Amino acid sequence: MTSRSLRFSRCDASRHGPPGPWYWATSIPGSGEPDVRLAEVFGEVARSLLAERDVEQTLKKIIQRAMETIEHCQHAGIDIIERRKIRPVMQSGEAATVFGRIQAEVGEGPCLDAIREQEVFVTGRLSEERRWPALSSRANEEAGIDSVLAFRLFVEEETMGVLNLYSTQADAFDEHDIAVGSVFAVHAAVALTTAREREHLEEAIQARDLIGRAKGILMTRQPITDDQAFDLLRRASQRLNVKLRDVASEVIASRLPSERHP
């Protein structure tokens, strides 16, 4: 195996959520009889990823479990799309960090193409790779990486980023690694989406609590209604161009925005 891009219809399963592990146990190429151990592994992967409570811990767990689950993976990294830009956010170590930095710097590589072209990208001899001339030899020399396997992380139509698997060995990833990695990426994408939703929900609850407390303080200071207190907070937020929850925090701390900006 040298270099190519592959399209796996299995990844489309993420449009409907992760399938059960028994489905994947009978779908891995060359497995023959249902691989009960593989089913158990993916069941544990799903549980461990969904157990994390925030995005950062989920990213760390994805990296850890990827290196444990995909046999020939020595290093791993995750790039995330934020404000239409792709940036490395979590790496397993120095080799993955160096590769991610170079790829972001030159603006080309298998991980970026996995997002842009919505395919699985694999290269087995990075030192000889011609598709990414600004990346290939430099990343091979500085990071020591020779094999790269990149999976787009997505749920439905939303692409969140890419899971990157690395090896210092040439032609490290075989068809089994690609198939197992495709399944793993589905679970990783669902876990990352769940972690984001949890964080957003917790932030919304915290903001509502702060605003409620701030309204109560304002209502004790002057004879106004709940709606009027909220309107004061809203107008202060717009005037100062800060978030409503930040204005509420200042009120709670007994430092009104008007006192900070006479």
Stockholm file with secondary structure:
# STOCKHOLM 1.0

chainA/1-262         MTSRSLRFSRCDASRHGPPGPWYWATSIPGSGEPDVRLAEVFGEVARSLLAERDVEQTLKKIIQRAMETIEHCQHAGIDIIERRKIRPVMQSGEAATVFGRIQAEVGEGPCLDAIREQEVFVTGRLSEERRWPALSSRANEEAGIDSVLAFRLFVEEETMGVLNLYSTQADAFDEHDIAVGSVFAVHAAVALTTAREREHLEEAIQARDLIGRAKGILMTRQPITDDQAFDLLRRASQRLNVKLRDVASEVIASRLPSERHP
#=GR chainA/1-262 SS CCEEEECCGGGGGGGGCCCCHHHHHTTSTTCCSCCHHHHHHHHHHHHHHHTCCSHHHHHHHHHHHHHHHSTTCCEEEEEEEETTEEEEEEESSHHHHHHHHHHHHHTCSHHHHHHHTTSEEEESCGGGCCSCTTTHHHHHHHHCCCEEEEEEEEETTEEEEEEEEEESSTTCCCHHHHHHHHHHHHHHHHHHHHHHHHHHHHHHHHHHHHHHHHHHHHHHHSSCCHHHHHHHHHHHHHHHTCCHHHHHHHHHTTCCHHHHCC
#=GC SS_cons         CCEEEECCGGGGGGGGCCCCHHHHHTTSTTCCSCCHHHHHHHHHHHHHHHTCCSHHHHHHHHHHHHHHHSTTCCEEEEEEEETTEEEEEEESSHHHHHHHHHHHHHTCSHHHHHHHTTSEEEESCGGGCCSCTTTHHHHHHHHCCCEEEEEEEEETTEEEEEEEEEESSTTCCCHHHHHHHHHHHHHHHHHHHHHHHHHHHHHHHHHHHHHHHHHHHHHHHSSCCHHHHHHHHHHHHHHHTCCHHHHHHHHHTTCCHHHHCC
//
